[in-house]
Amino acid sequence: MLRFQVNYKPTPLKRPRLVKSNIVYDPSKKDKKDWLNLCRKYAPPVPLAGPLRMNIEFYFARPKCHYRTGKYSKELKATAPHIHTNMPDIDNLSKFILD
């Protein structure tokens, strides 16, 4: 089993764009390179063979609107969601990691 944690801002995979007639621009190229450089130190000396299973966890900072105001500004509102429900969605976040 290989387990590691990389502190990197959760980034969704951006779609490649066709710039000119046959030139494809990948807007996620720099982010992918940065991510790969952070993960490379955890790579095993021999490539893994066979089926793989991955558990990926993403952590987001809570927006200011989830917190109360005034002297209770450190407490969450009762209506604040427990899970991330906004953009980016889990599909695009996992695509970035798995590609």
N, C-alpha and C positions, 0 to 999 in steps of 0.2 A: 504494500500500500504506500502510495506517495501522497503526502499531505503538506500543503504550504499555503501561505497567505501573502498576497501582494497588495500593498496600499496604493491603489490607483483609482482615480475618480471613475465611477461607473459611466461608461461611454457606449452609446448605441452605434451599431454599424450603419454607416451612411452609404447610400446607393451610389454606385459608380455613374459618372456622367459622360455623355458623348459630347466632346468639346467641338471638334471639327469633323471633317468627313470620316476619318478613321482613327481619331485619337480619343482614347478613353482615359478620363481623369478619375482617380480614386481619392475622394476627399478624406478617407480614413487612413491613408497610407502612413502619415506621421504618427498618428495615435497607435496604429498596429505595431510600428517599429519601436515606439517607446514601451509598449506593453511587453513585447517580445524580449527586449533588453532586460526588463525587470524580472521576467520569468526564467530567463536562460540559466541563471545561477542555480535553479532548483531542478534542472534537467538531469535525468539519470545518465550514467556513462554509456549505457547500452539502450538503444531505442526500445520502447515497450512493444510487445507483440500480443496479438489476440484482441478480443473485445475489451473495451474500456467503459468504465462508469464514472461519471463526474457529478459531483455535488458542488454547485456554485452558489455563493451567497453574496448579495449586493447590499451595501449599506448606504443610506442616504441621510443627509442632515435634514432635520425637520424644518419646514418653513416657519417664518415668524407668526403667521396667522394661526398656527396650531397652539400657540401659547396664550395665556391670559395676559392682562395688562395690569399696570399699577404695582402694588406691593406683592401681588401673586404672579408676577411676570415669569417666574421660574416653573410654574405649574402648567400642565397641559389642560386645554379645554376639554370638557366632557364630550364634545362633538368631534374631536380630533381623531382621524382614522388610525387604526393600529398597524395597517400595512400600507405600502406605497401604492397609490391608485392613479397617479398621473403619468405623463410622459417622462422618460422613455419606458416602453413596455418591456416585459421580460424577454420576449422573443428577439427583439433587436439587441438587447444587452447580451444575451447568450450567443447570438450569432457572431458578435464581435470577438468573444473569447474563443469560440470553437473554430472559427475560420482561421 
